[in-house]
């Protein structure tokens, strides 16, 4: 079979399979090999977690939860518990939530409900100033970090059958959602990325970039807040956000989501890096079978190589996360686990030695905790919102 015909076959297979509800359990791992690999990946994350619950961004990393890294790792542990009910995974999730709650700003009224961009991996886990570019000395108040904290509380509650932790941290959860609703939401209902500290005068200014993938994270947090606490404000904001994403962040001419909406209101369509690839599968995993998600998934499917890897732009090194989010979206839309891409992760970027998953095929590629978390979700076919109907 030629490469071109192989791509057509993948697309036809995707569109011939039955659709599934985005909240329903997806197909579990296709083979014992994938299940065994997933158990080993979960073990990698648990070994990376210290006694207080912090999961370093990678082995030996000086920072924790840079750009929500640890929160995605904890979502992976939740997926592992959903699959195997291993109490170690639940304890790891609990410890991680407690660590995050202890880092949340709850006293300063201006920043109540938010986190810094990164923290030290060593006690007492002080914030680590991080500059994303010239003229900026630090970042805080990231929309995804606040939202994902609430999402993790929901996962813990739903998967364990206990509401104890979500009740214990209800004040923290409401503060987290209150922060992004008050400080990061645009008039359109989409959410701005974060707050940045200027080098010139030390002031904090809102960075008005609206990432496509971030909207999915914020939706998960808002929906989780509604399911946990039945506050209609969260439901209304979540529904408005979901409705807005398809029209504002999908480029019909390209057949895919854009990276986001820039500060000048224009769409950022660049694909030179993973940021442009991620929403194509991540939003489909969250929102399931919609017209735009079918087109975004077809865009990904057209870039699947015979090996199962995805090459999405010239020079693409072959990211583990590209394969993972392709499998996640395939399961959410069509209850199909994208077997070749999952097998590629297990064969090429997963390590049987320590359970890590390398970021890509590039030499010296890192072993990030968030990559391990998303790999767990994809290998096990975990749903975004288990139990949500």
C-alpha positions in Angstrom: 0.0 0.0 0.0 1.4 3.4 -0.9 1.8 6.1 1.7 -1.0 8.2 0.1 -3.4 5.3 0.0 -2.5 4.4 3.5 -3.6 7.9 4.7 -6.9 7.6 2.8 -7.5 4.3 4.5 -7.0 5.7 7.9 -9.4 8.6 7.3 -12.0 6.2 5.9 -11.7 3.9 8.9 -12.2 6.8 11.3 -15.3 8.0 9.5 -16.8 4.5 9.2 -16.8 3.8 13.0 -19.7 4.6 15.3 -19.6 7.8 17.3 -19.5 7.8 21.1 -20.6 10.2 23.8 -17.6 12.3 24.9 -18.4 11.5 28.5 -18.6 7.7 28.0 -15.7 5.3 28.7 -13.6 4.8 25.6 -12.2 1.6 24.4 -9.5 0.3 26.8 -6.0 -0.6 25.7 -6.0 -2.9 22.7 -3.4 -5.2 24.0 -1.8 -6.4 27.2 1.4 -4.8 26.0 -0.2 -1.4 26.1 -1.7 -2.1 29.5 1.6 -3.3 30.9 3.4 -0.2 29.4 0.7 2.1 31.0 1.3 0.4 34.4 5.0 1.1 34.1 4.4 4.7 33.1 2.3 5.2 36.2 5.1 3.8 38.2 7.5 6.3 36.7 5.3 9.2 37.8 4.8 7.8 41.3 8.6 7.4 41.6 9.0 11.0 40.4 6.6 12.2 43.1 8.2 13.3 46.4 6.8 12.6 49.9 4.9 15.9 49.9 3.2 15.2 46.6 5.3 17.3 44.2 6.0 15.7 40.8 9.1 17.2 39.2 8.6 18.2 35.5 11.2 15.6 34.6 13.8 13.5 36.4 16.3 15.9 38.1 14.3 19.0 37.2 14.6 22.0 39.5 11.0 23.0 38.9 7.5 21.6 39.5 4.3 22.4 37.5 5.8 24.7 35.0 2.9 25.5 32.6 0.7 23.1 34.5 3.0 20.1 33.8 2.3 18.3 37.1 -1.4 18.7 36.7 -1.4 16.8 33.4 0.7 14.1 35.1 -1.9 13.8 37.8 -4.6 13.5 35.2 -2.6 10.6 33.9 -2.5 9.0 37.4 -6.3 9.4 37.5 -6.5 7.5 34.1 -4.4 4.8 35.6 -6.7 4.5 38.6 -9.8 4.5 36.3 -8.3 1.5 34.5 -6.7 -0.6 37.3 -8.0 0.8 40.6 -4.5 0.6 42.0 -4.6 2.5 45.3 -1.1 3.8 44.8 -2.4 5.9 41.9 -5.2 7.3 44.0 -2.8 8.1 46.8 -0.5 9.8 44.3 -3.4 11.9 43.0 -4.5 12.8 46.5 -1.0 13.9 47.5 -0.6 15.9 44.3 -3.9 17.8 44.9 -2.9 18.6 48.4 0.5 19.9 47.2 -1.3 22.1 44.7 -3.7 23.4 47.2 -0.8 24.4 49.5 0.7 26.5 46.7 -2.5 28.3 45.7 -2.6 32.0 46.6 -5.5 32.3 49.1 -4.5 35.5 51.1 -3.7 38.2 48.6 -7.1 39.4 47.3 -5.7 40.4 43.9 -4.3 36.9 43.2 -6.6 34.7 45.2 -7.3 31.5 43.4 -4.2 31.5 41.2 -0.7 30.0 41.1 2.7 31.1 39.9 3.9 29.6 36.6 6.6 27.4 38.2 7.8 26.3 41.7 11.0 24.9 43.0 11.1 21.1 43.2 12.7 21.3 46.6 11.0 22.3 49.9 9.7 24.9 50.7 8.8 24.9 47.0 9.2 28.7 46.4 7.9 30.2 43.1 10.6 30.2 40.4 10.5 33.4 38.3 10.2 32.4 34.7 10.6 34.6 31.6 8.8 33.7 28.4 10.6 36.4 26.5 12.3 39.8 26.4 10.9 42.4 28.8 9.1 39.9 31.0 10.5 38.6 34.3 7.8 36.2 35.5 4.3 34.7 34.9 1.4 33.9 37.2 -2.4 33.6 37.0 -2.3 31.0 34.2 -5.9 30.1 33.1 -5.2 26.4 32.8 -3.5 26.0 36.2 -6.5 27.3 38.1 -9.0 25.3 36.0 -7.1 22.0 36.1 -7.0 22.1 39.9 -10.8 21.9 39.9 -10.8 19.2 37.2 -8.4 17.1 39.3 -10.8 17.3 42.3 -13.6 16.2 40.0 -11.6 13.2 38.7 -10.7 12.2 42.2 -14.3 12.4 43.4 -15.8 10.6 40.4 -13.3 7.8 40.2 -13.1 7.1 43.9 -16.8 7.5 44.7 -15.8 9.9 47.6 -16.6 13.6 47.8 -14.4 14.1 50.9 -11.5 15.8 49.1 -13.7 18.0 46.9 -15.6 19.2 50.0 -12.3 19.8 51.9 -11.0 22.0 49.1 -14.3 23.6 47.9 -13.0 27.0 49.1 -9.9 26.5 47.0 -11.8 25.3 44.0 -14.2 28.2 44.0 -11.4 30.6 44.4 -9.6 29.1 41.4 -12.7 29.4 39.2 -13.5 32.8 40.6 -10.0 34.0 39.6 -10.2 33.1 36.0 -13.8 34.2 35.6 -13.0 37.6 37.0 -9.4 38.1 35.8 -8.9 36.1 32.6 -12.2 36.0 30.8 -12.7 38.0 27.7 -16.0 39.6 26.7 -16.4 36.9 24.0 -16.4 34.2 26.7 -12.9 32.9 25.7 -10.1 33.0 28.3 -6.8 34.9 28.2 -3.7 33.0 28.9 -1.9 34.6 31.9 -0.4 37.6 33.7 3.1 38.7 33.0 5.5 40.9 35.0 7.2 43.6 33.1 10.9 44.2 33.5 10.5 48.0 33.0 8.4 48.8 36.0 7.6 45.5 37.8 3.9 45.7 37.0 1.7 42.7 36.2 -0.2 42.9 32.9 -2.7 40.5 31.4 -1.3 38.7 28.4 -4.3 38.8 26.1 -3.5 35.7 24.0 -6.3 33.1 23.8 -4.9 29.6 23.2 -7.2 27.1 21.6 -6.1 24.3 23.8 -6.4 26.4 26.9 -10.1 26.8 26.3 -10.4 23.1 26.6 -8.6 23.1 30.0 -10.8 25.9 31.2 -13.9 24.1 30.1 -12.9 21.0 32.0 -12.4 23.1 35.1 -15.7 24.9 34.7 -17.6 21.8 33.9 -16.0 20.0 36.9 -17.0 22.9 39.1 -20.6 22.6 38.0 -20.6 18.8 38.5 -19.0 19.1 42.0 -20.8 22.2 43.4 -23.8 22.8 41.2 -23.1 26.5 40.8 -24.9 27.6 37.7 -22.3 30.3 37.0 -19.8 27.6 36.1 -22.3 25.8 33.8 -23.2 29.0 31.9 -19.6 30.0 31.4 -18.7 26.5 30.3 -21.5 26.3 27.8 -20.7 29.7 26.4 -17.0 28.8 26.1 -17.8 25.6 24.3 -20.1 27.3 21.8 -17.6 30.0 21.1 -14.5 27.8 20.4 -15.7 26.2 17.2 -16.5 29.6 15.5 -13.6 31.6 16.8 -10.7 29.2 16.8 -11.3 26.8 13.9 -9.9 27.8 10.5 -12.2 26.3 8.0 -9.8 27.0 5.1 -7.1 25.0 6.9 -9.4 22.3 8.2 -8.0 22.6 11.7 -7.9 24.6 14.9 -5.5 27.6 15.0 -3.0 28.0 17.8 -5.0 30.8 19.3 -6.1 34.4 18.9 -3.3 36.9 19.2 -3.4 40.1 21.3 -4.4 42.1 18.2 -7.4 39.8 17.5 -5.9 37.9 14.6 -5.7 34.1 14.4 -2.3 32.6 15.1 -2.0 29.8 12.5 1.7 28.9 12.8 2.6 25.2 13.0 6.3 25.5 13.7 6.1 23.6 17.0 3.7 21.4 19.0 1.4 24.2 20.1 -0.3 24.2 16.7 -0.8 20.4 16.7 -2.1 19.9 20.3 -5.6 21.4 19.9 -6.4 19.2 16.9 -6.8 16.1 19.1 -7.1 17.5 22.6 -10.3 19.4 22.0 -11.8 16.4 20.2 -11.0 14.3 23.3 -12.9 16.8 25.5 -15.9 17.6 23.3 -16.3 14.5 21.1 -18.1 14.2 17.9 -18.7 17.6 16.4 -18.2 18.8 12.8 -15.1 20.8 13.6 -13.6 18.0 15.7 -14.1 15.5 12.9 -12.3 17.8 10.5 -9.4 18.4 13.0 -9.1 14.7 13.5 -9.0 14.1 9.8 -6.3 16.7 9.6 -4.3 14.6 12.1 -5.1 11.3 10.4 -3.7 12.6 7.1 -0.3 13.1 8.8 0.0 9.6 10.3 3.0 7.8 8.9 3.2 4.1 8.2 5.0 3.7 11.5 2.2 5.2 13.4 4.1 8.4 14.2 2.7 11.8 13.1 4.6 14.3 11.1 2.6 17.5 11.1 5.0 20.1 9.6 8.5 20.2 8.0 11.1 19.3 10.5 8.6 17.8 12.9 10.7 15.4 15.1 7.8 13.1 15.8 6.3 14.0 19.2 4.9 11.4 21.6 2.1 13.9 22.4 1.0 14.1 18.7 0.5 10.3 18.7 -1.2 10.4 22.1 -3.7 13.2 21.3 -4.5 11.5 18.0 -5.4 8.3 19.9 -7.4 10.3 22.5 -9.5 12.1 19.9 -10.0 8.9 17.9 -11.4 7.2 20.9 -13.7 10.1 21.9 -15.1 10.6 18.4 -15.2 7.0 17.1 -14.4 4.6 20.0 -11.3 3.6 17.9 -8.0 3.5 19.7 -5.6 4.5 16.9 -3.7 1.3 17.4 -0.7 2.0 15.1 0.1 5.3 16.9 -0.2 3.8 20.4 2.1 1.0 19.3 4.5 3.6 18.0 4.7 5.2 21.4 5.3 1.8 23.1 8.0 0.8 20.5 9.8 4.1 20.0 9.5 6.6 22.8 8.4 4.6 25.8 11.2 3.1 27.9 10.8 -0.4 29.4 13.8 0.5 31.6 12.2 3.2 33.8 8.6 3.7 32.4 9.3 7.1 31.0 8.1 8.4 27.7 10.4 10.7 25.7 9.1 13.9 24.3 10.0 13.0 20.8 12.5 11.0 18.6 15.0 13.9 18.7 18.3 12.9 20.3 18.5 13.8 24.0 14.7 14.2 24.1 13.4 15.0 27.6 11.2 12.6 29.8 8.5 15.1 30.8 5.9 14.2 33.4 3.1 15.7 31.3 4.1 13.5 28.3 3.8 10.5 30.6 0.4 11.7 31.8 -1.0 12.1 28.3 0.5 8.8 27.3 -1.4 7.1 30.1 -4.6 8.7 29.1 -4.1 7.6 25.5 -2.9 4.0 26.2 -5.8 3.3 28.5 -8.5 5.1 26.5 -9.6 7.2 29.5 -12.5 9.7 29.0 -12.2 13.4 29.7 -15.1 13.6 32.0 -16.0 10.1 33.3 -19.5 9.9 34.6 -20.7 13.1 32.9 -23.9 12.6 31.0 
